Amino acid sequence: RAATRTPDGELVVWVVDKEDKAQPRPIKASQSYKDQWVVEDGIAEGERVIVEGYLKIAKGALVKPMPWKQSVSQKQDSKELKKEPSAREQIQQH
């Protein structure tokens, strides 16, 4: 949802550092579903990721972080993502 691609194809999200400043962060994702990514590397548990307004941000910009609230449709998409088996699971099931 909050990821963009650089001109060279790298997947990037914006995180909020300890000083409440925006910093770009390259990530590695294994798969996607609609507008969601399964992130395997680049973000640590507890880090704050900017999910709205990230197209207007510059590196080092001071931001005012707020908790994100999922809409009903986004919650449904998350449930569907968790239900669908991965390609590996599908192969193992057959």
C-alpha positions in Angstrom: 0.0 0.0 0.0 2.8 2.5 0.9 5.5 1.2 -1.5 6.7 2.9 -4.6 9.3 2.0 -7.2 12.4 4.0 -8.0 13.4 4.6 -11.6 15.8 1.6 -11.3 12.9 -0.6 -10.1 13.8 -0.7 -6.4 10.8 -1.0 -4.0 10.8 1.8 -1.4 8.7 2.8 1.6 9.0 5.9 3.8 9.6 5.4 7.5 9.5 7.8 10.4 12.8 8.0 12.3 13.2 8.8 16.1 13.2 12.5 15.3 9.9 12.3 13.4 11.6 12.8 10.1 10.7 10.9 6.9 13.4 8.6 5.5 13.2 6.4 2.4 13.8 2.7 3.0 14.4 0.1 0.3 12.5 -3.2 1.0 12.3 -6.7 -0.4 8.9 -8.1 -1.0 8.2 -11.7 -2.0 4.7 -11.2 -3.4 1.8 -8.8 -3.7 -2.0 -9.0 -3.5 -4.0 -6.0 -4.8 -2.3 -3.0 -3.1 -0.6 -5.0 -0.3 3.0 -6.4 -0.2 4.5 -9.3 1.7 7.7 -7.7 3.0 10.6 -10.0 3.7 13.4 -7.5 4.4 13.9 -3.8 5.0 11.5 -3.0 7.8 11.9 -4.0 11.4 9.0 -4.7 13.8 7.8 -1.5 15.4 9.0 0.8 12.8 6.6 3.5 11.6 5.8 3.4 7.9 4.1 6.3 6.2 1.0 5.0 4.4 -0.8 8.3 3.5 0.7 11.4 1.9 4.0 9.7 1.1 4.0 11.0 -2.5 4.3 14.6 -1.0 7.3 13.8 1.3 11.0 14.7 0.9 13.9 13.0 2.7 14.3 14.5 6.2 11.0 16.2 6.2 9.5 16.7 9.7 6.2 14.7 9.9 3.5 14.3 12.5 2.8 10.6 12.8 -0.7 9.3 13.5 -2.0 5.8 13.9 -3.4 4.4 10.6 -7.0 3.2 10.5 -7.9 0.5 8.0 -11.1 1.0 6.1 -13.7 -1.9 6.0 -12.6 -2.9 2.4 -8.9 -2.9 3.4 -9.7 -5.2 6.4 -11.6 -7.5 4.0 -8.6 -7.6 1.6 -6.3 -8.4 4.6 -8.5 -11.3 5.5 -8.5 -12.6 1.9 -4.7 -12.3 1.8 -4.3 -14.4 4.9 -6.8 -17.1 3.5 -5.1 -17.6 0.1 -2.3 -20.2 0.2 1.1 -19.2 -1.2 2.3 -20.7 -4.5 4.5 -23.0 -2.4 1.6 -24.1 -0.3 -0.5 -24.7 -3.4 2.2 -26.9 -4.9 2.6 -28.9 -1.7 -1.2 -29.4 -1.5 -1.2 -31.1 -4.9 
